[in-house]
């Protein structure tokens, strides 16, 4: 498949896209050494500096990698994408499994590291969740996530907090859909309140294993749909 010349602007973006097409279409399989900058510039009808910037963009996307003295080689057939982009494309079930790992460990750490201010924040978040019981599913989910964010914050681990924040948008969408499909709140607007209150008590008491177990059970049975 010939590359063909690109239009005048924006040259770098167009050049990168043409090169990307060669890779993702299989014309340049993984392991292929790309033609040199001079050859690519001639085929694309652009300057070498434009080709260089386009290759840099592809390297940033994980598609190619330069090797000192050997050239530029294809390293992947599909873009890896940054973390937020990958999360937006991820299945809700996959995100939920990651949530389980992050939050259960965060609950254990929270029970060991919580301050009086952290406990107060969790209690306020619990009250906010209860107040949202009379609101829409979306508002209730927002309040529920705010509660869980307070627990994660009490772990005092910025990496865990960042991870939780990154997958929150996908998580929120999945939980709103879950409530809409199951109609759980029709009979219990403040569903799973007891489990959330128990979690606050366990963290406040410094019982790390109880906090982890309560949260594990709650996440395995989101919003208590298996509870009577």
C-alpha positions as CSV (number, residue, x, y, z in Angstrom):
1,X,0.0,0.0,0.0
2,X,1.7,3.2,-1.1
3,X,1.9,6.0,1.4
4,X,1.0,8.9,-0.9
5,X,1.6,12.6,-0.2
6,X,-0.1,14.5,2.6
7,X,-2.0,17.7,2.5
8,X,-0.2,20.9,3.6
9,X,-1.5,21.1,7.2
10,X,-1.2,19.9,9.8
11,X,1.7,18.0,8.4
12,X,3.0,16.2,11.5
13,X,-0.5,14.9,12.4
14,X,-1.1,13.7,8.8
15,X,2.3,12.1,8.5
16,X,1.8,10.3,11.8
17,X,-1.6,9.1,10.7
18,X,-0.2,7.7,7.4
19,X,2.6,5.9,9.2
20,X,0.1,4.6,11.8
21,X,-2.1,3.2,9.1
22,X,0.9,1.2,7.7
23,X,1.4,-0.3,11.1
24,X,-2.2,-1.0,12.3
25,X,-3.1,-2.4,8.8
26,X,-0.3,-4.9,9.0
27,X,1.7,-3.5,6.2
28,X,4.5,-3.0,8.6
29,X,4.3,-5.9,11.1
30,X,5.8,-5.9,14.6
31,X,9.6,-6.1,14.3
32,X,9.7,-4.3,10.9
33,X,12.4,-1.7,10.5
34,X,10.9,1.4,9.1
35,X,12.4,3.1,6.0
36,X,14.8,5.9,6.8
37,X,13.7,9.5,7.5
38,X,14.9,10.6,4.0
39,X,12.8,7.9,2.3
40,X,9.8,8.5,4.4
41,X,10.0,12.3,3.8
42,X,10.2,11.7,0.1
43,X,7.2,9.4,0.0
44,X,5.1,11.6,2.2
45,X,6.1,14.8,0.5
46,X,7.3,16.5,3.7
47,X,10.5,17.5,5.4
48,X,12.7,15.2,7.5
49,X,11.8,17.3,10.6
50,X,8.1,16.5,10.1
51,X,8.9,12.8,9.8
52,X,11.0,13.0,12.9
53,X,8.1,14.6,14.9
54,X,5.6,12.0,13.5
55,X,7.9,9.2,14.5
56,X,8.2,10.7,18.0
57,X,4.4,10.8,18.2
58,X,4.2,7.1,17.3
59,X,6.9,6.2,19.8
60,X,4.9,8.0,22.5
61,X,1.9,5.9,21.5
62,X,4.0,2.7,21.9
63,X,3.9,1.8,18.2
64,X,7.6,2.2,17.3
65,X,10.9,2.5,19.1
66,X,14.2,3.8,17.9
67,X,17.3,1.7,18.3
68,X,20.6,3.4,18.5
69,X,22.4,3.1,15.2
70,X,19.9,0.6,13.8
71,X,16.8,2.6,13.0
72,X,13.2,2.8,14.1
73,X,11.3,-0.5,14.6
74,X,7.6,-1.4,14.9
75,X,7.0,-2.6,18.5
76,X,3.2,-2.9,18.6
77,X,0.3,-3.2,16.1
78,X,-2.1,-1.2,18.3
79,X,-1.7,1.9,20.4
80,X,-1.4,1.3,24.1
81,X,-2.9,4.7,24.9
82,X,-2.6,6.5,28.2
83,X,-4.2,5.2,31.4
84,X,-7.3,7.3,31.3
85,X,-7.9,6.4,27.6
86,X,-7.5,2.7,28.4
87,X,-9.9,2.9,31.3
88,X,-12.6,4.6,29.2
89,X,-12.4,1.7,26.7
90,X,-12.3,-1.0,29.4
91,X,-15.2,-3.2,30.3
92,X,-17.0,-2.3,33.5
93,X,-16.4,-5.8,34.8
94,X,-12.7,-5.4,34.4
95,X,-12.7,-2.0,36.1
96,X,-14.8,-3.5,39.0
97,X,-12.2,-6.2,39.5
98,X,-9.5,-3.6,39.8
99,X,-11.7,-1.6,42.1
100,X,-11.9,-4.6,44.4
101,X,-8.1,-4.9,44.6
102,X,-7.6,-1.2,45.2
103,X,-10.4,-0.6,47.7
104,X,-10.1,-3.7,49.8
105,X,-6.4,-2.9,50.4
106,X,-7.2,0.8,51.0
107,X,-9.8,-0.2,53.6
108,X,-7.2,-2.3,55.4
109,X,-4.7,0.6,55.3
110,X,-7.3,3.1,56.4
111,X,-8.0,1.2,59.5
112,X,-4.3,1.4,60.4
113,X,-3.7,5.0,59.4
114,X,-6.9,6.9,59.9
115,X,-6.9,10.1,61.7
116,X,-9.8,11.7,63.6
117,X,-10.4,13.9,60.6
118,X,-10.6,10.9,58.3
119,X,-13.2,9.3,60.5
120,X,-15.2,12.5,60.5
121,X,-14.9,12.7,56.7
122,X,-16.2,9.2,56.3
123,X,-19.1,9.8,58.7
124,X,-20.1,12.9,56.8
125,X,-19.9,11.0,53.5
126,X,-22.1,8.3,55.0
127,X,-24.6,11.0,56.0
128,X,-24.4,12.3,52.4
129,X,-25.1,8.9,51.1
130,X,-28.2,8.6,53.3
131,X,-29.4,12.0,52.3
132,X,-29.1,11.0,48.6
133,X,-31.4,8.1,49.2
134,X,-34.4,10.3,48.3
135,X,-32.6,11.5,45.1
136,X,-32.1,10.0,41.6
137,X,-30.0,6.9,41.0
138,X,-27.2,9.1,39.6
139,X,-27.2,11.3,42.6
140,X,-27.1,8.2,44.9
141,X,-24.2,6.7,43.0
142,X,-22.3,10.0,43.2
143,X,-22.8,10.0,47.0
144,X,-21.8,6.3,47.2
145,X,-18.6,7.0,45.3
146,X,-17.9,10.0,47.5
147,X,-18.2,7.7,50.5
148,X,-15.7,5.2,49.0
149,X,-13.4,8.0,48.1
150,X,-13.3,9.1,51.7
151,X,-12.3,5.5,52.8
152,X,-9.5,5.5,50.1
153,X,-8.3,8.9,51.2
154,X,-8.0,7.6,54.8
155,X,-5.4,5.1,53.6
156,X,-3.0,8.0,53.0
157,X,-1.6,6.5,49.9
158,X,-1.7,9.0,47.0
159,X,-1.2,6.2,44.4
160,X,-4.3,4.3,45.6
161,X,-6.2,7.6,45.6
162,X,-5.1,8.4,42.1
163,X,-6.0,5.0,40.8
164,X,-9.5,5.3,42.4
165,X,-10.0,8.7,40.9
166,X,-8.9,7.5,37.4
167,X,-11.5,4.7,37.2
168,X,-14.3,6.6,38.9
169,X,-16.0,7.8,35.6
170,X,-16.3,4.3,34.2
171,X,-17.3,2.9,37.6
172,X,-20.0,5.6,38.0
173,X,-21.5,4.8,34.6
174,X,-21.6,1.1,35.4
175,X,-23.3,1.6,38.8
176,X,-25.9,3.9,37.4
177,X,-26.8,1.3,34.8
178,X,-26.8,-1.4,37.4
179,X,-29.4,0.4,39.5
180,X,-31.5,1.2,36.4
181,X,-31.5,-2.4,35.3
182,X,-32.2,-4.0,38.7
183,X,-34.5,-1.4,40.3
184,X,-32.8,-2.2,43.6
185,X,-33.7,1.1,45.2
186,X,-37.4,0.8,44.5
187,X,-37.8,-1.1,47.8
188,X,-34.7,0.1,49.6
189,X,-33.7,3.6,48.5
190,X,-30.7,3.5,50.8
191,X,-29.5,0.1,49.9
192,X,-26.5,-1.5,51.7
193,X,-26.5,1.3,54.3
194,X,-25.7,-1.2,57.1
195,X,-22.6,-2.4,55.4
196,X,-21.3,1.1,54.8
197,X,-22.0,2.0,58.5
198,X,-20.2,-1.1,59.6
199,X,-17.2,-0.2,57.4
200,X,-17.0,3.2,59.1
201,X,-17.0,1.5,62.6
202,X,-14.3,-1.0,61.6
203,X,-12.0,1.8,60.3
204,X,-12.7,4.0,63.3
205,X,-11.9,1.0,65.6
206,X,-8.7,0.3,63.8
207,X,-9.8,-3.2,62.8
208,X,-8.0,-3.7,59.5
209,X,-9.1,-7.2,58.7
210,X,-12.8,-6.5,59.5
211,X,-12.7,-3.3,57.4
212,X,-11.2,-5.3,54.5
213,X,-13.7,-8.1,54.8
214,X,-16.7,-5.8,55.0
215,X,-15.6,-4.0,51.9
216,X,-14.8,-7.2,50.1
217,X,-18.2,-8.6,50.8
218,X,-19.9,-5.4,49.8
219,X,-18.1,-5.1,46.5
220,X,-18.8,-8.8,45.6
221,X,-22.4,-8.0,46.1
222,X,-22.7,-4.3,44.9
223,X,-25.6,-2.4,46.5
224,X,-26.6,-5.6,48.3
225,X,-28.7,-7.0,45.4
226,X,-28.2,-10.5,46.8
227,X,-29.3,-9.5,50.3
228,X,-32.8,-10.0,51.6
